[in-house]
Amino acid sequence: MKTVYEILGIHKSRDKTTENVDNSTDKGTSVLKGKFKIQKSEDEKRLAFGWANISIDESGEQLVDWQQDMIDPEELENAAYKFVRLYREGGEMHERGDCAVLVESVVFTEEKMKAMGIPEGTLPVGWWIGFFVTDDDVWEKVKNGTYPMFSIEGEAGRVKVEDNENID
């Protein structure tokens, strides 16, 4: 059975070494630097689906994003609900909006996965999204791979996290 990382094109070994999609590695860390591939439906439907963010991987490890940030599951869930309530619009490269409309949003928490009967360790704790792409140019870039992943934008207070692995 394939892991979620194999399905999404992310290669993460069990020894906490991350192998990126470009085959480079970052030894001895738990930083996830792979790209979450857009999993899209048939081209004529103009639908793009994928992970907006993953907080905790399927083994229970909290992940660090491209900006070296971590987001707790509760904060991710709150941010996702706020986005759905207030915005529901997809943009292009954080520069212009009105390029896509949100059609699907699910925050997979441990509690929700348990309620749905999804076995523990199958999916990460994260936010899965789907957009109907309304802009012709943006849709072409999704199809040809120019835009291979989703990127979320937001504001948050940054809090330094202590390294607990070295504490006796």
TORKOL-4160 file (C-alpha; in steps of 0.2 Angstrom, whole numbers, padded with zeros to 4 digits, m for minus):
168
<pt num="1" X="0000" Y="0000" Z="0000"/>
<pt num="2" X="0007" Y="0017" Z="m0005"/>
<pt num="3" X="0009" Y="0030" Z="0009"/>
<pt num="4" X="0001" Y="0047" Z="0007"/>
<pt num="5" X="0019" Y="0054" Z="0003"/>
<pt num="6" X="0021" Y="0042" Z="m0012"/>
<pt num="7" X="0004" Y="0047" Z="m0018"/>
<pt num="8" X="0008" Y="0065" Z="m0017"/>
<pt num="9" X="0026" Y="0064" Z="m0024"/>
<pt num="10" X="0035" Y="0067" Z="m0008"/>
<pt num="11" X="0048" Y="0055" Z="m0002"/>
<pt num="12" X="0051" Y="0054" Z="0017"/>
<pt num="13" X="0061" Y="0040" Z="0024"/>
<pt num="14" X="0058" Y="0033" Z="0041"/>
<pt num="15" X="0075" Y="0039" Z="0048"/>
<pt num="16" X="0069" Y="0058" Z="0048"/>
<pt num="17" X="0079" Y="0061" Z="0032"/>
<pt num="18" X="0068" Y="0070" Z="0020"/>
<pt num="19" X="0072" Y="0067" Z="0001"/>
<pt num="20" X="0064" Y="0081" Z="m0009"/>
<pt num="21" X="0056" Y="0078" Z="m0025"/>
<pt num="22" X="0072" Y="0085" Z="m0034"/>
<pt num="23" X="0081" Y="0070" Z="m0025"/>
<pt num="24" X="0091" Y="0082" Z="m0014"/>
<pt num="25" X="0091" Y="0078" Z="0005"/>
<pt num="26" X="0091" Y="0086" Z="0021"/>
<pt num="27" X="0099" Y="0074" Z="0034"/>
<pt num="28" X="0094" Y="0072" Z="0052"/>
<pt num="29" X="0078" Y="0084" Z="0051"/>
<pt num="30" X="0060" Y="0082" Z="0051"/>
<pt num="31" X="0057" Y="0096" Z="0039"/>
<pt num="32" X="0046" Y="0092" Z="0025"/>
<pt num="33" X="0051" Y="0102" Z="0009"/>
<pt num="34" X="0043" Y="0092" Z="m0004"/>
<pt num="35" X="0029" Y="0099" Z="m0015"/>
<pt num="36" X="0012" Y="0094" Z="m0013"/>
<pt num="37" X="0007" Y="0090" Z="m0030"/>
<pt num="38" X="m0010" Y="0096" Z="m0036"/>
<pt num="39" X="m0021" Y="0081" Z="m0039"/>
<pt num="40" X="m0033" Y="0086" Z="m0052"/>
<pt num="41" X="m0048" Y="0079" Z="m0060"/>
<pt num="42" X="m0052" Y="0078" Z="m0079"/>
<pt num="43" X="m0045" Y="0094" Z="m0088"/>
<pt num="44" X="m0062" Y="0099" Z="m0094"/>
<pt num="45" X="m0069" Y="0101" Z="m0077"/>
<pt num="46" X="m0056" Y="0114" Z="m0072"/>
<pt num="47" X="m0054" Y="0106" Z="m0054"/>
<pt num="48" X="m0038" Y="0106" Z="m0044"/>
<pt num="49" X="m0037" Y="0096" Z="m0028"/>
<pt num="50" X="m0023" Y="0094" Z="m0015"/>
<pt num="51" X="m0016" Y="0097" Z="0002"/>
<pt num="52" X="m0016" Y="0116" Z="0007"/>
<pt num="53" X="m0006" Y="0111" Z="0023"/>
<pt num="54" X="m0001" Y="0097" Z="0033"/>
<pt num="55" X="0002" Y="0099" Z="0052"/>
<pt num="56" X="0006" Y="0081" Z="0058"/>
<pt num="57" X="0011" Y="0067" Z="0046"/>
<pt num="58" X="0003" Y="0050" Z="0047"/>
<pt num="59" X="0016" Y="0044" Z="0060"/>
<pt num="60" X="0011" Y="0057" Z="0072"/>
<pt num="61" X="0026" Y="0069" Z="0069"/>
<pt num="62" X="0023" Y="0088" Z="0068"/>
<pt num="63" X="0030" Y="0095" Z="0052"/>
<pt num="64" X="0040" Y="0111" Z="0047"/>
<pt num="65" X="0035" Y="0120" Z="0032"/>
<pt num="66" X="0046" Y="0129" Z="0018"/>
<pt num="67" X="0047" Y="0145" Z="0029"/>
<pt num="68" X="0053" Y="0134" Z="0044"/>
<pt num="69" X="0036" Y="0136" Z="0053"/>
<pt num="70" X="0025" Y="0124" Z="0061"/>
<pt num="71" X="0006" Y="0125" Z="0063"/>
<pt num="72" X="m0004" Y="0116" Z="0077"/>
<pt num="73" X="m0019" Y="0106" Z="0071"/>
<pt num="74" X="m0031" Y="0117" Z="0080"/>
<pt num="75" X="m0024" Y="0133" Z="0073"/>
<pt num="76" X="m0024" Y="0125" Z="0055"/>
<pt num="77" X="m0042" Y="0120" Z="0058"/>
<pt num="78" X="m0047" Y="0138" Z="0064"/>
<pt num="79" X="m0038" Y="0146" Z="0049"/>
<pt num="80" X="m0046" Y="0134" Z="0037"/>
<pt num="81" X="m0064" Y="0138" Z="0044"/>
<pt num="82" X="m0060" Y="0157" Z="0043"/>
<pt num="83" X="m0054" Y="0156" Z="0025"/>
<pt num="84" X="m0070" Y="0146" Z="0020"/>
<pt num="85" X="m0082" Y="0158" Z="0030"/>
<pt num="86" X="m0074" Y="0174" Z="0024"/>
<pt num="87" X="m0065" Y="0172" Z="0007"/>
<pt num="88" X="m0067" Y="0155" Z="m0003"/>
<pt num="89" X="m0057" Y="0163" Z="m0017"/>
<pt num="90" X="m0041" Y="0157" Z="m0025"/>
<pt num="91" X="m0028" Y="0169" Z="m0032"/>
<pt num="92" X="m0012" Y="0168" Z="m0042"/>
<pt num="93" X="0005" Y="0168" Z="m0034"/>
<pt num="94" X="m0002" Y="0179" Z="m0019"/>
<pt num="95" X="m0003" Y="0194" Z="m0031"/>
<pt num="96" X="m0020" Y="0194" Z="m0038"/>
<pt num="97" X="m0037" Y="0186" Z="m0034"/>
<pt num="98" X="m0052" Y="0180" Z="m0043"/>
<pt num="99" X="m0044" Y="0166" Z="m0052"/>
<pt num="100" X="m0052" Y="0151" Z="m0043"/>
<pt num="101" X="m0067" Y="0147" Z="m0032"/>
<pt num="102" X="m0066" Y="0135" Z="m0017"/>
<pt num="103" X="m0077" Y="0119" Z="m0020"/>
<pt num="104" X="m0070" Y="0108" Z="m0007"/>
<pt num="105" X="m0062" Y="0110" Z="0010"/>
<pt num="106" X="m0059" Y="0096" Z="0023"/>
<pt num="107" X="m0048" Y="0098" Z="0038"/>
<pt num="108" X="m0043" Y="0080" Z="0043"/>
<pt num="109" X="m0041" Y="0080" Z="0062"/>
<pt num="110" X="m0038" Y="0064" Z="0072"/>
<pt num="111" X="m0056" Y="0065" Z="0079"/>
<pt num="112" X="m0064" Y="0067" Z="0061"/>
<pt num="113" X="m0053" Y="0053" Z="0054"/>
<pt num="114" X="m0059" Y="0041" Z="0068"/>
<pt num="115" X="m0077" Y="0046" Z="0066"/>
<pt num="116" X="m0075" Y="0042" Z="0047"/>
<pt num="117" X="m0067" Y="0025" Z="0050"/>
<pt num="118" X="m0051" Y="0030" Z="0043"/>
<pt num="119" X="m0037" Y="0020" Z="0051"/>
<pt num="120" X="m0024" Y="0029" Z="0062"/>
<pt num="121" X="m0008" Y="0032" Z="0052"/>
<pt num="122" X="m0017" Y="0032" Z="0035"/>
<pt num="123" X="m0018" Y="0051" Z="0032"/>
<pt num="124" X="m0009" Y="0066" Z="0039"/>
<pt num="125" X="m0018" Y="0079" Z="0050"/>
<pt num="126" X="m0020" Y="0092" Z="0037"/>
<pt num="127" X="m0031" Y="0103" Z="0026"/>
<pt num="128" X="m0037" Y="0096" Z="0009"/>
<pt num="129" X="m0044" Y="0108" Z="m0003"/>
<pt num="130" X="m0051" Y="0109" Z="m0021"/>
<pt num="131" X="m0054" Y="0124" Z="m0032"/>
<pt num="132" X="m0063" Y="0127" Z="m0048"/>
<pt num="133" X="m0051" Y="0137" Z="m0058"/>
<pt num="134" X="m0060" Y="0151" Z="m0067"/>
<pt num="135" X="m0045" Y="0160" Z="m0075"/>
<pt num="136" X="m0040" Y="0153" Z="m0092"/>
<pt num="137" X="m0022" Y="0158" Z="m0090"/>
<pt num="138" X="m0020" Y="0151" Z="m0073"/>
<pt num="139" X="m0029" Y="0134" Z="m0078"/>
<pt num="140" X="m0016" Y="0132" Z="m0092"/>
<pt num="141" X="m0002" Y="0134" Z="m0079"/>
<pt num="142" X="m0010" Y="0121" Z="m0068"/>
<pt num="143" X="m0012" Y="0109" Z="m0083"/>
<pt num="144" X="0006" Y="0112" Z="m0089"/>
<pt num="145" X="0014" Y="0110" Z="m0072"/>
<pt num="146" X="0019" Y="0129" Z="m0070"/>
<pt num="147" X="0008" Y="0129" Z="m0054"/>
<pt num="148" X="0011" Y="0111" Z="m0047"/>
<pt num="149" X="0005" Y="0115" Z="m0029"/>
<pt num="150" X="m0005" Y="0125" Z="m0018"/>
<pt num="151" X="0002" Y="0139" Z="m0007"/>
<pt num="152" X="m0008" Y="0146" Z="0007"/>
<pt num="153" X="m0006" Y="0164" Z="0013"/>
<pt num="154" X="m0009" Y="0170" Z="0031"/>
<pt num="155" X="m0004" Y="0180" Z="0045"/>
<pt num="156" X="0002" Y="0173" Z="0062"/>
<pt num="157" X="0012" Y="0177" Z="0077"/>
<pt num="158" X="0029" Y="0168" Z="0077"/>
<pt num="159" X="0033" Y="0159" Z="0093"/>
<pt num="160" X="0050" Y="0151" Z="0095"/>
<pt num="161" X="0049" Y="0132" Z="0099"/>
<pt num="162" X="0062" Y="0124" Z="0111"/>
<pt num="163" X="0071" Y="0109" Z="0105"/>
<pt num="164" X="0064" Y="0096" Z="0118"/>
<pt num="165" X="0075" Y="0082" Z="0111"/>
<pt num="166" X="0090" Y="0088" Z="0121"/>
<pt num="167" X="0081" Y="0090" Z="0138"/>
<pt num="168" X="0085" Y="0077" Z="0151"/>
